[in-house]
Amino acid sequence: MQLFFRKFGNRGNSIIILHGLYGCSDNWASVAKSLSQTNRVFAADLRNHGRSPHSNEHSYEAMCNDLIEFIKYHKIDKPAIIGHSMGGRCAALFAKQFPDSLSKIIIADISPFDCENQAEITEFHKNILAALTSVDLNEIHLRHDAAVQISKKINDVNLQNFLLKNLYRTPNGNFLWRFNLPVLLNNVNDIICGSLKKNENFKIEIPALFIAGGKSNHIVRSDIENIMNVFSDLKIEVIAEAGHWIHAEQKEKFVNCIQKFINK
């Protein structure tokens, strides 16, 4: 699995950014550019997303294996890993499985465990996938046509625009999704499940920073105790004005949190 990536900067600490569900490296270009002033940043497309290859398998185990291959292939020495949402859960499992292959971990607005509002979040993503599946690509002649179809099921204009960034036109003029929609749909329940188990007796000793959006429901109070039980070197920051897409809504505060943690 040769992951597509974008590289920013050539000096300082190495950082790998892992996007969330429906995302891609392009969504993180602005954050990566800010971090690249003093770091070497790799923004990767996870499998079945962006410009990376499609596969019938989409699991956190598979994504962790992709990541260790990526690190070895590009000879990246103990990077810090930033993961948002799905990417954060991948990063948490990676820290458990390959603790000697990274230096620090930053998890943006996600609990690595199943949480109390699991059903609510699963329903949220199933509604998104239903909206995407309902788009008849054969009837799309302009990006606006897809927007009209999606708006029938999703009212949030920012979310519509975010999803539509994955729509591209082929050389023969047809529109396709960059992500592997059928596979994501088939695996949505596993994607929304935590990548770590609450009842396992283990510790992750790598320095960890959790950044939560104050307006998001993806980390709730009951998650904090589980996170504290596993991550022994832990810092938690809350950006009050941000929702789940914390890096886009409050970029400067998000980047500042990361810079302070990495330079610590």
C-alpha positions in Angstrom: 0.0 0.0 0.0 1.9 3.1 -1.3 0.1 5.9 0.4 -0.1 9.2 -1.4 1.3 12.1 0.6 2.2 15.8 0.5 5.5 17.0 2.1 6.0 20.4 3.6 9.3 21.7 5.0 12.8 20.1 5.1 14.1 20.6 8.6 13.2 20.1 12.3 11.1 17.4 13.8 9.3 15.0 11.6 5.5 15.0 11.8 3.0 12.7 10.0 -0.7 13.9 9.8 -3.5 11.4 9.5 -6.9 12.8 8.4 -10.3 11.7 9.4 -13.1 9.9 7.7 -14.0 11.4 4.3 -10.8 13.6 4.5 -7.5 13.7 2.7 -4.1 15.3 2.9 -5.3 18.3 1.0 -7.6 19.3 3.9 -4.6 19.6 6.1 -2.4 21.6 3.7 -2.9 24.9 5.6 -2.0 23.3 9.0 0.9 21.5 7.5 2.3 24.7 6.0 2.1 26.4 9.3 3.9 23.5 11.1 6.5 23.2 8.3 8.1 26.5 9.3 10.0 24.6 12.0 9.2 20.9 11.2 9.2 18.4 8.3 5.6 17.5 7.7 4.1 14.6 5.8 0.3 14.8 5.2 -0.8 11.3 4.1 -3.9 10.0 2.4 -5.1 6.9 4.3 -6.2 3.9 2.3 -9.5 4.3 0.5 -9.2 8.1 0.7 -7.8 10.9 -1.4 -5.3 9.7 -4.0 -4.1 6.6 -2.1 -5.0 3.1 -3.4 -8.4 1.6 -2.8 -8.7 -1.8 -1.0 -11.5 -4.1 0.1 -10.1 -4.0 3.6 -10.6 -0.9 5.8 -9.6 -1.5 9.4 -7.5 0.2 12.0 -5.1 -2.8 11.9 -4.6 -2.3 8.2 -4.1 1.4 8.5 -1.5 0.9 11.2 0.3 -1.6 8.9 0.2 1.0 6.1 1.7 3.6 8.4 4.6 1.5 9.6 5.4 0.7 5.9 5.2 4.4 5.1 7.6 5.3 7.9 10.1 2.6 6.9 9.9 3.3 3.2 10.5 7.1 3.6 13.1 6.5 6.4 11.3 8.8 8.9 13.0 8.6 12.3 10.5 8.5 15.2 8.0 11.1 13.9 5.3 12.8 16.0 1.9 11.6 14.7 -1.1 13.9 14.5 -4.4 12.1 13.9 -7.9 13.6 13.6 -11.0 11.5 14.2 -10.5 8.2 12.4 -6.8 9.2 12.0 -6.6 9.7 15.7 -7.9 6.3 16.4 -5.4 4.9 14.0 -2.6 6.9 15.7 -3.7 5.5 19.1 -3.5 1.9 18.0 -0.2 2.6 16.2 1.2 3.9 19.5 0.2 0.7 21.2 1.5 -1.6 18.5 4.7 0.3 17.4 5.7 2.4 20.5 9.4 2.5 19.4 8.5 4.0 16.0 7.1 7.4 17.1 8.1 10.2 19.5 4.8 11.9 20.4 1.2 11.5 19.6 -1.5 14.2 19.1 -5.1 13.1 18.9 -7.6 15.6 17.6 -11.2 15.4 18.9 -11.8 11.7 19.2 -11.7 9.1 21.9 -9.8 6.0 21.0 -12.4 3.9 22.9 -16.1 3.2 22.3 -18.0 5.9 24.0 -21.4 6.5 25.6 -22.8 8.4 22.6 -21.5 5.7 20.2 -25.0 5.2 18.7 -25.4 8.9 18.1 -22.1 9.3 16.3 -22.7 6.1 14.3 -26.1 7.5 13.1 -24.5 10.8 12.2 -22.0 9.1 9.9 -24.6 6.7 8.5 -26.6 9.7 7.5 -23.6 11.2 5.7 -22.9 8.0 3.9 -26.5 7.7 2.9 -26.4 11.2 1.5 -23.3 10.4 -0.5 -24.7 7.1 -1.8 -27.9 8.8 -2.9 -26.0 11.1 -5.4 -26.5 9.8 -8.9 -23.1 10.5 -10.5 -24.5 9.9 -14.0 -26.7 12.9 -13.5 -23.9 15.2 -12.4 -22.7 17.7 -15.0 -21.4 20.4 -12.6 -20.3 20.2 -8.9 -23.3 22.3 -8.1 -25.6 19.4 -9.2 -24.0 17.2 -6.6 -24.4 19.9 -4.0 -28.1 20.1 -4.7 -28.5 16.4 -4.3 -26.5 16.2 -1.0 -28.4 19.2 0.4 -31.6 17.2 0.5 -30.1 15.0 3.3 -27.4 17.3 4.8 -28.3 20.9 5.9 -24.8 21.9 7.0 -23.3 23.9 4.2 -19.7 23.6 5.6 -20.1 19.8 5.8 -21.5 19.8 2.2 -18.5 21.7 0.9 -16.1 19.4 2.9 -17.6 16.3 1.3 -17.7 17.8 -2.2 -13.9 18.3 -2.1 -13.8 14.5 -2.7 -15.6 14.8 -6.0 -13.4 15.0 -9.1 -13.9 15.0 -12.9 -12.2 12.3 -15.0 -10.6 13.1 -18.3 -13.7 11.9 -20.1 -15.8 14.4 -18.2 -17.5 12.0 -15.7 -17.6 12.7 -11.9 -16.2 10.2 -9.4 -15.6 10.1 -5.6 -12.0 10.0 -4.5 -12.8 7.9 -1.5 -13.9 4.3 -1.8 -17.6 4.8 -0.9 -18.8 1.2 -1.0 -16.0 0.0 1.3 -16.5 2.8 3.7 -20.2 2.1 3.8 -19.5 -1.7 4.5 -17.1 -0.9 7.3 -18.7 2.1 8.9 -19.6 0.3 12.1 -16.0 -0.8 12.6 -14.7 2.7 11.8 -16.9 4.3 14.4 -15.9 1.7 17.0 -12.9 2.5 19.2 -9.4 1.2 18.1 -8.5 0.5 21.8 -10.4 -1.6 24.3 -11.3 -0.2 27.7 -10.8 -3.4 29.7 -7.3 -4.2 28.4 -4.5 -3.8 30.9 -1.8 -1.8 29.1 -0.1 1.6 29.2 1.0 3.9 26.4 4.0 5.8 27.7 4.6 8.0 24.7 3.9 11.7 25.4 0.3 12.3 24.3 -1.7 15.4 23.6 -5.5 15.3 23.2 -7.1 18.4 21.7 -10.9 18.5 22.0 -13.4 20.8 20.4 -15.5 22.5 23.1 -18.6 22.3 20.8 -18.0 18.7 19.7 -19.5 15.5 21.1 -16.7 13.2 20.0 -15.0 13.3 23.4 -17.3 13.3 26.4 -16.5 13.5 30.1 -16.7 9.7 30.6 -14.0 9.2 27.9 -11.4 11.2 29.9 -11.1 8.6 32.7 -10.4 5.9 30.2 -7.9 8.0 28.3 -6.1 8.9 31.6 -5.9 5.2 32.6 -4.0 4.3 29.4 -1.9 7.3 28.4 0.6 7.8 31.3 2.2 11.0 29.9 -0.9 12.9 29.0 -1.9 16.5 28.3 -5.5 17.6 27.4 -6.4 20.9 25.7 -9.9 22.1 24.9 -10.5 24.7 22.2 -13.8 26.1 23.4 -14.9 27.7 20.1 -14.2 24.6 17.9 -16.4 21.8 16.8 -15.3 18.4 15.5 -13.3 19.9 12.5 -11.1 21.6 15.0 -8.2 22.2 12.7 -10.3 24.1 10.1 -12.5 26.0 12.6 -9.7 27.3 14.9 -6.5 26.7 13.0 -4.2 29.1 14.8 -5.1 27.9 18.3 -4.9 24.3 17.1 -1.4 24.8 15.5 -0.2 26.7 18.6 -1.2 23.8 20.9 0.7 21.4 18.7 3.8 23.6 18.4 4.1 24.0 22.1 3.7 20.3 22.7 6.2 19.2 20.0 8.8 21.8 21.1 8.4 20.9 24.8 
